[in-house]
Amino acid sequence: MSNIKYSEEHEWIEDNGDGTVTVGITDFAQKQLGDLVFVELPEVDSEIDKGDTISVIESVKAASDLYAPVTGTVVEVNEALEDEPELINEDAMGHWIMKVKLSNPADLDDLMDEAAYLVCIEA
């Protein structure tokens, strides 16, 4: 999918074409974490800065920070994950964490396409 980009921190970012992006973690990331038990959702309307820690994802074996892949404002969170974080284990690309209104659309240019991401995770 050409409208999906990837971060070095193993997040996928889908450009919605309206100035917003949808963000989740990759299948690679969820496999590394194992069975998820908790996803801390960022606050709606919170400002996030690219590279900042914005939440925590916990599994039975580890806790991992979720980093902002872009700068913007959180406009929606996937509240289903509060009760069912394991949805990400079932389909990481199908279960997003948050939607962000971009402050700087050029942030997307710094992300990897699928081919580059595949090289990154094989390294």
Backbone as a ProteinNet text record, in pm:
[ID]
protein_1_A
[PRIMARY]
MSNIKYSEEHEWIEDNGDGTVTVGITDFAQKQLGDLVFVELPEVDSEIDKGDTISVIESVKAASDLYAPVTGTVVEVNEALEDEPELINEDAMGHWIMKVKLSNPADLDDLMDEAAYLVCIEA
[TERTIARY]
84.9	0	89.1	73.1	162.4	134.7	16.7	-11.9	29.2	98.4	148.6	299.1	342.9	486	520.7	650.7	696.7	804.5	808	911.5	1016.8	1133.4	1238.5	1198.2	1098.1	1050.2	936.7	918.1	823	676.6	648.4	510.1	474.8	348.9	300.5	216.9	225.6	159	86.8	-45.2	-123.6	-167.7	-133.7	-175.4	-321.1	-409.3	-552.1	-592	-497.5	-523.9	-600.2	-625.1	-701.8	-627.3	-495.1	-416.4	-403.8	-461.9	-449	-380.2	-323.4	-264	-317.9	-318.3	-354.4	-225.6	-207	-82.4	-110.4	-27.9	-33.5	106.4	118.5	249.1	249	366.8	378.6	363.3	341	333.2	465	576.7	708.1	713.9	667.6	672.1	587	464.8	379.5	436.2	502.4	564.1	680.8	757.2	869.4	819.6	707.2	653.6	586.2	519.9	443.8	301.7	236.6	95.8	77.6	4.6	-17.5	-121.7	-95	-187.6	-238.7	-172.9	-214.4	-160.1	-246.1	-203.7	-248.1	-150.6	-181.6	-212.4	-332.6	-372.2	-340.2	-285.9	-262.2	-395.1	-389.6	-509.9	-551.9	-680.5	-732.2	-708.2	-673.6	-640.4	-501.2	-424.5	-288.8	-197.9	-102.7	-3.3	111	154.4	267.7	377.3	501.3	616.9	690.5	724.7	794.9	913.5	920.2	1030	1002.7	899.7	867.8	795.5	815.9	740.3	598.3	499.2	361.1	274.1	318.6	243.7	330.3	272.9	343.4	255	319.2	251.1	315.4	231.9	285.5	241.7	336.9	306.8	339.5	317.9	348.6	498	581.5	725.3	799.5	734.9	807.2	710.5	764	691.4	774.3	706.6	775.8	711.5	796.4	744.9	693.4	589.9	540.9	586.1	656.7	711.3	625.8	615.4	540.6	619.1	561.3	631.3	617.8	526.3	499.4	465.9	467.4	424.6	281.2	197.9	60	-25.5	-156.5	-255	-330.7	-339.2	-415.8	-563.7	-629.3	-769.9	-862.6	-808.2	-890.2	-799.1	-851	-779	-871.3	-811.1	-887.3	-921.4	-1037.6	-1076.1	-1099.3	-1121.9	-1139.6	-1016	-899.7	-775.2	-766.2	-844.5	-842.5	-886.6	-988.6	-1040.5	-982.7	-934.2	-885.4	-753.3	-644.8	-515.7	-468.6	-517.8	-477.1	-525	-614.9	-656.5	-536	-436.4	-315.7	-240.5	-238.8	-173.7	-245.5	-377.1	-455.5	-434.5	-421.8	-405.1	-346.3	-213.8	-145.4	-175.8	-182.6	-208.2	-356.3	-441.8	-584.6	-636.1	-553.1	-596.5	-502.1	-546.4	-469	-475.2	-384.5	-378.9	-434.9	-395.7	-441.8	-445.5	-519.3	-520.2	-469.1	-386	-317.7	-338.5	-374.6	-377.7	-235.7	-178.8	-39.6	-17.4	88.8	133.5	227	302	400.9	392.6	317	304	437.9	541.1	673	731.4	677.2	722.1	709.1	611.3	589.8	706.8	776.8	890.7	1007.1	1010.9	1120.7	1096.5	979	944.1	979.2	986	1024.7	904	925.8	823.6	838.9	750.1	751.3	883.2	936.1	1061.2	1175.4	1186.3	1292.3	1271.3	1145.6	1117.7	1155.9	1125.1	1160.8	1311.7	1387.6	1533.2	1575	1509.8	1540.7	1520.9	1411.3	1385	1465.9	1519.7	1603.9	1748.5	1783.9	1923.7	1964.7
-118.4	0	124.2	206.4	320.3	433.1	436.4	543.5	505.8	392.8	350.5	372.9	435.4	457.2	390.1	379.7	310.1	391.9	382	450.2	348.3	398.4	310.9	250	307.9	257.4	156	109.6	2.3	43.7	164.5	209.7	219.4	194	220.1	347.5	423.3	552.8	557.2	568.4	574.7	717.8	769	903.5	894.7	961.3	955.5	1050.7	1134.2	1222.9	1349.1	1369.5	1487.2	1568.7	1551	1621.5	1544.4	1423.7	1339	1208.6	1143.8	1011.7	919.2	790.8	687.5	616.2	589.3	532.6	404.5	303.3	179	121.3	2	-63.9	-174.8	-205.2	-304.1	-446.4	-537.1	-678.1	-724.6	-675.5	-707.9	-667.5	-546.5	-496.7	-582.1	-615.8	-693.7	-833.6	-890.2	-1022.2	-1015.3	-905.9	-888.4	-872.9	-802.2	-779	-902.2	-979.4	-1093.3	-1051.6	-1127.9	-1104.6	-971.5	-879.4	-747.3	-754.8	-684	-681.1	-540.4	-437.1	-299.6	-206.8	-116.6	-10	121.9	204.1	337.1	426.2	481.1	567.3	712.9	786.7	929.1	1002.9	1120.8	1201.9	1267.1	1262.3	1334.8	1484.2	1555.3	1697.8	1727.9	1622.9	1649.6	1675.8	1766.5	1798.8	1700.3	1642.6	1551	1602.6	1578	1619.3	1496.2	1497.6	1386.4	1343.8	1215.3	1159.9	1148.6	1218.1	1212.2	1082.5	1035.5	921.5	968.9	896.7	941.8	841.6	717.2	619.6	496.4	398.7	274.5	158	57.1	-67.2	-176.3	-251	-354.4	-491.4	-584.8	-723.9	-807.6	-937.7	-1024.3	-1028.9	-991.2	-999.1	-866.1	-756.9	-629.1	-512.1	-395	-270.6	-193.5	-130.3	-58.8	77.5	177.9	312	321.1	401.6	436.3	578.9	598.5	729.5	796.4	927.1	1002.4	1000.6	944.9	943.5	1075.2	1160.6	1289.6	1391.5	1519.1	1625.9	1663.6	1681.4	1718.6	1711.8	1698.4	1692.7	1561.1	1490.3	1365.6	1400.9	1347.3	1379.9	1263.7	1142.4	1026.7	915.6	834.2	715.6	595.2	477.8	354.4	300.3	341.5	306.2	157.2	83.5	-62.1	-127.9	-65.8	-123.1	-115.7	-27.5	-19.9	-152.4	-213.9	-340.6	-461.8	-442.5	-555	-522.4	-503.4	-472.8	-585.2	-706	-821	-812	-717.7	-698.3	-670.3	-601	-572	-700.3	-797.2	-924.9	-1000.1	-985.8	-1056.3	-996.2	-862.6	-795.7	-656.7	-651.1	-525.3	-415.2	-448.6	-347.6	-308.3	-387.8	-359.8	-286.4	-276.2	-211.6	-97.4	22.8	144.4	187.1	276.2	328.2	469.7	554.6	693.7	753.3	863.7	944.3	1082.7	1137.4	1263.4	1361.7	1486.1	1594.4	1648.6	1641.4	1680.2	1830.2	1867.1	2006.4	2033.6	1929.6	1943.9	1821.7	1830.9	1716.5	1663.9	1746.1	1701.6	1593.3	1577.7	1469.3	1334.1	1320.4	1193.6	1159.2	1260.1	1238.3	1170.8	1180.7	1122.1	974.7	923.7	785.4	692.1	563.3	463.4	408.6	370.7	294	148	62.1	-77	-147	-123.4	-188.6	-150.8	-23.2	22.1	-35.1	-43.5	-99.5	-247.1	-321.5	-463.1	-481.7	-395.2	-400.1	-371	-272.1	-231.1	-347.5	-420.7	-526.7	-653	-664.7	-779.8	-757.1	-633	-600	-658.7
0	0	0	-99.5	-116.1	-16.6	44.2	139.4	282.2	298	428.9	432.4	541.3	565.2	697.8	724.5	844.9	914.3	1047.4	1124.6	1167.8	1204.7	1256.1	1390.5	1455.9	1584.4	1565.8	1442.4	1409	1423.2	1378.5	1368.6	1220.7	1190.8	1055.1	1059.7	952.6	944.1	810.3	814.4	692	667.4	550.7	511.6	466.7	539.7	509.2	396.5	350.6	238.2	272.8	402.2	444.6	550	555.2	656.3	786.1	789.8	908.4	869.5	971.3	954.3	1062.3	1031.2	1127.1	1164.8	1295.3	1345.1	1422.8	1396.8	1472.3	1481.9	1540.2	1542.8	1438.7	1388.7	1282.6	1335.9	1241.9	1276.3	1338	1284	1339.6	1487.2	1519	1657.6	1749.8	1706.7	1796.4	1817.9	1716.3	1733.3	1831	1826.5	1919	2063	2079.7	2213.4	2271.6	2188.4	2237.8	2271.2	2356.9	2388.5	2461	2397.4	2456.7	2566.9	2676	2789.6	2818.8	2760.8	2788.5	2681.2	2635.5	2544.8	2606.9	2643.9	2695.8	2576.1	2574.5	2463.5	2496.2	2400.1	2424.5	2439.3	2498	2516.4	2384.6	2355	2238.8	2262.3	2157.1	2157.6	2212.5	2248.5	2295.3	2176	2198	2096.1	2111.6	1999.3	2004	1911.9	1951.7	1872.5	1823.7	1697.9	1635.3	1721.7	1750	1828.5	1976.6	2025.6	2168.4	2203.8	2326.9	2378.2	2404	2348.6	2366.1	2440	2449.9	2528.2	2549.5	2617.3	2647.3	2605.1	2548.6	2513.7	2598.1	2672.5	2760.1	2712	2720.7	2689	2811.2	2798.8	2911.7	2939.9	2841	2863.7	2865.1	2824.3	2818.6	2808.1	2837.3	2810.9	2709.1	2614.8	2509.1	2489.7	2470.2	2444.1	2301.5	2283.6	2150.5	2125	2013.6	1979.9	1873	1881.3	1780.8	1650	1543.5	1415.9	1339.6	1385.8	1322.7	1431.4	1394.7	1484.7	1449.3	1551.3	1525.5	1650.7	1628	1735.3	1725.5	1837	1840.5	1827.2	1723.4	1700.9	1735.5	1746	1779.6	1830.1	1923.3	1969.4	1954.9	1940.6	1924.1	2062.2	2114.9	2251	2270.4	2163.1	2174.4	2235	2215.7	2267.5	2419.1	2482.5	2629.5	2690.2	2631	2682.6	2611.7	2488.7	2410.1	2339.8	2416.4	2353.1	2261.5	2287.1	2206.1	2061.4	2031.1	1892.2	1803.2	1858.6	1780.7	1748.2	1842.4	1814.5	1702.8	1698.1	1596.4	1458.2	1448.7	1319.4	1343.4	1348.7	1381.8	1280.9	1154	1051.8	1046.8	1104	1101.8	1224.4	1326.9	1451.5	1485.8	1454.8	1476.8	1622.4	1660.3	1797.2	1805.2	1708.9	1714.2	1574.3	1563.7	1442.5	1480.2	1391.5	1420.9	1306.4	1341.1	1242.1	1233.2	1113.3	1093.5	1109.8	1180.6	1184.3	1067.9	1029.5	923	830.4	720.3	629.6	577.5	579.3	533.6	624.9	747.4	835.7	766.4	679.2	610	518.4	469.7	380.7	451.4	584.7	661.8	696.3	661.4	693.7	578.6	609.3	509.3	435.1	309.5	239.2	280.1	230.7	274.5	240.9	122.5	82.2	176.4	209.4	300.2	440.1	484.6	617.4	623.3	517.9	515.4	524.8	458.6	469.9	613.8	675.5	812.5	911.2	899.9	998.2	969.3	850	819	859.6	888.3	920.6	1053.9
[MASK]
+++++++++++++++++++++++++++++++++++++++++++++++++++++++++++++++++++++++++++++++++++++++++++++++++++++++++++++++++++++++++++

